Each structure stands twice: as C-alpha cells, then as structure tokens.
Amino acid sequence: MPTNFDAIASSRGSSLEINKVLRNTYALLGATLLFSAVTASISMAMGLGHGIGLIMSLAAIGIIWFVIPRTANSEKGIIAVFAFTGLLGAALGPTLNHYLQLANGGMIIVQALGSTALVFFALSAYVLTTRKDFSFMGGFLMTGLIIAIVAMLGLWVASFFGVHIPGAQLAISAVVALLMSGFILFDTSRIVNGGETNYLLATTALYLDIYNLFVSLLHLIGAFSSDD
C-alpha cells in the first residue's frame, strides 16, 4: 500500500531527474552554440556563398528529421546534435558576411545577439522560477509555424516570378520572432514539468528556438537600421 513516504520519495526522484535533464540540456546547449559560432566564423572566413549555405541547411534538416530521432538515446546522438548545429552555424556565415558589409553591420549583429540572449534568459528564467506549464501553447505555436513556413515559401515563389511584396519579409520575421519566443516558453516548460526527459531532444529544440529567433531579429534590426 503506497504511503506518504513513497509519494515524497517519488516526487524527489522526479525532481532530481528533471534537474539532471536541465543541467545536461543547458550544458550541451552552451557547447553547441559555441560550436556553431566557430563553424560560422570558419564559413565567414572562407567566404562561402548563399548556395552552399542552403545546401548545409538542407543537410541539417535531414539530420534533425532522420538521424537525431533515431540516435537520441545513444552516444551517436551527441555527434548528430553537434553535426546538426555545426551545419546550421556554418550556413549562417554568408548572411553574417552580408550584414558585415553594411556600414553599421557589426552593430546590427551585436544588437541581434544581445536581444536574442536577453529574450532567451528572461523567458527561461520566468519558466524556471514559476514552473508554469505552457503545454497549452503547443497547438497554437505549431499552427503559427506552419503558416509562417507557407508564407515564406509563397514569398519565395512570388520573388522567383519577379513579384515583390514590400514589407512581407519583415512581417514574417516579426511573426517568427514571436513564435520562437513562445517556443522557448513551451520547450523550457516541457523540461521543467517532465514532458521532455531526453536532453538531446531538449537541446535541439531550444537550439532551434534561439537560432531562428536570432535570424529573425537580425533581419528586423537590419531593416530598421538601414539608411535606405
């Protein structure tokens, strides 16, 4: 017959497991972000073009879809996570070089990095402090993400045929920034409340939130800082 002592012991065990996942997730997240910065720097130094960046992004998508889910419970999963984040970091190199060519490009990148860090730490701290469950946001966030992806594809097709919609890219970037902020709350909440127990999958999710938030803020800050 279960006793109060059993319930307390089970609760403590669960809390210890959650804290372990959190520690491992943030440790790996920090390492992968640093690794991405290194691969981005190498990509920038090599002067890789946007075409190569697109190929690396597609390769990263292949890894997150087909490799990481199958290796998340093994040591190979760590290699897959670093390969995924390294490719995305390198794919960002051409975009960063583009902004560095602007008169205030360095400041734009610094502002985007600072804003991304501020949003991530503020939202993460809120969830870690309150332990609030944001799982209810899952359906809304996924729907918004699908709509944003469809809109981006539509914008790409329109530009291919020479049709340009002023402000559309900025609007999409703003929506994506809001969605990624929501995903930070959602993904952190899943770890804190025991919904995600695999730190490799948790790291991948938070990495994508940070990466897409940074890219969106980079586009927004770059547009509003432009003299054109």
C-alpha positions as CSV (number, residue, x, y, z in Angstrom):
1,M,0.0,0.0,0.0
2,P,1.5,3.4,-1.0
3,T,2.4,5.7,1.8
4,N,3.2,9.4,2.1
5,F,6.8,8.5,2.3
6,D,6.6,6.6,-1.0
7,A,4.9,9.7,-2.6
8,I,7.6,12.0,-1.2
9,A,10.4,9.8,-2.4
10,S,8.8,9.5,-5.8
11,S,8.4,13.3,-6.0
12,R,12.0,13.8,-5.0
13,G,13.2,11.3,-7.5
14,S,11.2,13.0,-10.3
15,S,12.7,16.4,-9.3
16,L,16.2,15.1,-9.3
17,E,15.6,13.6,-12.8
18,I,14.2,16.9,-14.1
19,N,17.1,18.8,-12.6
20,K,19.5,16.4,-14.3
21,V,17.9,16.9,-17.7
22,L,18.0,20.6,-17.2
23,R,21.7,20.6,-16.3
24,N,22.6,18.3,-19.2
25,T,20.4,20.3,-21.6
26,Y,21.9,23.7,-20.8
27,A,25.5,22.3,-20.7
28,L,25.0,20.8,-24.2
29,L,23.2,23.9,-25.4
30,G,26.1,26.1,-24.4
31,A,28.6,23.8,-26.1
32,T,26.5,23.6,-29.4
33,L,26.1,27.4,-29.5
34,L,29.8,27.8,-29.1
35,F,30.5,25.2,-31.8
36,S,28.0,27.0,-34.1
37,A,29.9,30.3,-33.5
38,V,33.1,28.5,-34.5
39,T,31.7,27.0,-37.7
40,A,30.0,30.3,-38.6
41,S,33.4,32.0,-38.2
42,I,35.1,29.4,-40.5
43,S,32.3,29.8,-43.0
44,M,32.7,33.6,-43.0
45,A,36.5,33.4,-43.3
46,M,36.1,31.0,-46.3
47,G,33.6,33.4,-47.9
48,L,31.1,30.7,-48.6
49,G,28.1,31.7,-50.7
50,H,24.4,31.5,-50.0
51,G,24.0,28.5,-52.3
52,I,26.4,26.5,-50.1
53,G,24.6,27.8,-47.0
54,L,21.3,26.5,-48.4
55,I,22.8,23.1,-49.0
56,M,24.2,22.9,-45.4
57,S,20.8,24.0,-44.1
58,L,19.1,21.2,-46.0
59,A,21.7,18.7,-44.7
60,A,21.0,19.9,-41.2
61,I,17.2,19.4,-41.7
62,G,18.0,15.9,-42.9
63,I,19.9,15.2,-39.7
64,I,17.2,16.5,-37.4
65,W,14.4,14.6,-39.2
66,F,16.1,11.3,-39.8
67,V,19.2,10.9,-37.6
68,I,18.7,12.6,-34.3
69,P,15.3,10.9,-33.5
70,R,16.9,7.5,-34.1
71,T,20.1,8.2,-32.1
72,A,18.7,10.3,-29.3
73,N,19.2,7.5,-26.8
74,S,22.8,6.7,-27.7
75,E,26.2,8.3,-27.7
76,K,25.9,8.7,-31.5
77,G,23.1,11.2,-30.8
78,I,25.6,13.7,-29.3
79,I,27.6,13.5,-32.6
80,A,24.4,14.0,-34.6
81,V,23.5,17.1,-32.5
82,F,26.9,18.7,-33.0
83,A,26.8,17.9,-36.7
84,F,23.3,19.5,-36.9
85,T,24.2,22.6,-35.0
86,G,27.6,22.9,-36.7
87,L,26.0,22.8,-40.2
88,L,23.4,25.5,-39.2
89,G,26.2,27.7,-37.8
90,A,28.2,27.4,-41.0
91,A,25.0,28.1,-43.1
92,L,24.7,31.4,-41.2
93,G,28.1,32.5,-42.4
94,P,27.0,34.0,-45.7
95,T,24.2,36.0,-44.0
96,L,26.6,37.4,-41.4
97,N,29.0,38.4,-44.1
98,H,26.2,40.2,-45.9
99,Y,25.5,42.3,-42.8
100,L,29.1,43.0,-42.1
101,Q,29.4,44.6,-45.5
102,L,27.0,47.3,-44.3
103,A,28.3,50.5,-42.6
104,N,26.8,49.5,-39.3
105,G,26.8,45.8,-39.9
106,G,28.8,44.8,-36.9
107,M,26.5,46.7,-34.6
108,I,23.5,45.1,-36.1
109,I,24.8,41.6,-35.4
110,V,25.8,42.6,-31.8
111,Q,22.3,44.0,-31.2
112,A,20.7,40.9,-32.6
113,L,22.9,38.7,-30.4
114,G,22.2,40.8,-27.3
115,S,18.5,40.9,-28.0
116,T,18.3,37.1,-28.5
117,A,20.3,36.4,-25.3
118,L,18.0,38.8,-23.3
119,V,14.8,37.3,-24.6
120,F,16.1,33.7,-24.0
121,F,17.3,34.3,-20.5
122,A,14.3,36.3,-19.5
123,L,11.8,33.8,-20.7
124,S,13.8,30.8,-19.4
125,A,14.1,32.4,-16.0
126,Y,10.4,33.0,-15.9
127,V,9.6,29.4,-16.5
128,L,12.3,28.1,-14.2
129,T,11.1,30.4,-11.4
130,T,7.3,29.9,-11.8
131,R,7.3,26.3,-13.1
132,K,4.3,27.3,-15.1
133,D,3.1,24.8,-17.6
134,F,2.9,26.2,-21.2
135,S,2.0,23.0,-22.9
136,F,-1.3,24.5,-23.9
137,M,0.6,26.7,-26.4
138,G,1.7,23.7,-28.4
139,G,-1.1,23.6,-31.0
140,F,-1.2,27.3,-31.5
141,L,2.6,27.5,-32.0
142,M,2.7,24.7,-34.5
143,T,-0.2,26.2,-36.4
144,G,1.6,29.6,-36.5
145,L,4.9,28.0,-37.6
146,I,3.2,26.1,-40.4
147,I,1.5,29.3,-41.6
148,A,4.8,31.2,-41.4
149,I,6.6,28.5,-43.4
150,V,3.9,28.5,-46.1
151,A,4.1,32.3,-46.2
152,M,7.8,32.2,-46.7
153,L,7.5,29.6,-49.5
154,G,4.9,31.8,-51.1
155,L,7.1,34.8,-50.9
156,W,10.0,32.8,-52.5
157,V,7.8,31.7,-55.3
158,A,6.5,35.2,-55.9
159,S,10.0,36.6,-56.0
160,F,11.0,33.9,-58.5
161,F,8.4,35.3,-60.8
162,G,9.5,38.9,-60.2
163,V,6.7,39.8,-57.8
164,H,7.9,41.6,-54.7
165,I,5.6,42.4,-51.8
166,P,7.1,45.3,-49.7
167,G,7.3,44.6,-46.0
168,A,6.2,41.0,-46.3
169,Q,9.6,39.6,-45.3
170,L,9.7,41.9,-42.3
171,A,6.2,40.9,-41.2
172,I,7.2,37.2,-41.5
173,S,10.4,37.8,-39.5
174,A,8.3,39.6,-36.7
175,V,5.9,36.7,-36.6
176,V,8.7,34.1,-36.4
177,A,10.4,36.1,-33.6
178,L,7.2,36.0,-31.6
179,L,6.7,32.3,-32.4
180,M,10.2,31.4,-31.3
181,S,9.7,33.3,-28.0
182,G,6.6,31.2,-27.5
183,F,8.6,28.0,-28.3
184,I,11.2,29.0,-25.7
185,L,8.4,29.1,-23.1
186,F,6.9,25.9,-24.4
187,D,10.1,23.9,-24.7
188,T,11.5,25.0,-21.3
189,S,8.2,24.2,-19.7
190,R,8.2,20.7,-21.1
191,I,11.6,20.1,-19.5
192,V,10.6,21.6,-16.1
193,N,7.4,19.7,-15.9
194,G,8.8,16.4,-17.1
195,G,7.3,16.4,-20.6
196,E,10.7,16.1,-22.2
197,T,13.2,13.7,-20.5
198,N,15.7,13.3,-23.3
199,Y,18.3,16.1,-23.0
200,L,19.5,15.7,-26.6
201,L,16.0,16.4,-28.0
202,A,15.5,19.2,-25.5
203,T,18.8,20.8,-26.6
204,T,17.9,20.5,-30.2
205,A,14.5,22.2,-29.6
206,L,16.0,25.1,-27.6
207,Y,18.8,25.5,-30.1
208,L,16.3,25.9,-33.0
209,D,14.3,28.4,-30.9
210,I,17.4,30.5,-30.3
211,Y,18.8,30.1,-33.9
212,N,15.5,31.2,-35.5
213,L,15.0,34.0,-33.0
214,F,18.4,35.4,-33.8
215,V,17.9,35.2,-37.6
216,S,14.6,36.9,-37.3
217,L,15.8,39.7,-35.0
218,L,18.9,40.1,-37.3
219,H,16.5,40.8,-40.3
220,L,14.3,43.1,-38.3
221,I,17.2,45.1,-36.8
222,G,19.0,45.2,-40.1
223,A,15.9,46.6,-41.9
224,F,15.2,49.2,-39.3
225,S,18.9,50.2,-39.1
226,S,19.2,50.6,-42.9
227,D,19.7,54.0,-44.3
228,D,17.8,53.1,-47.5
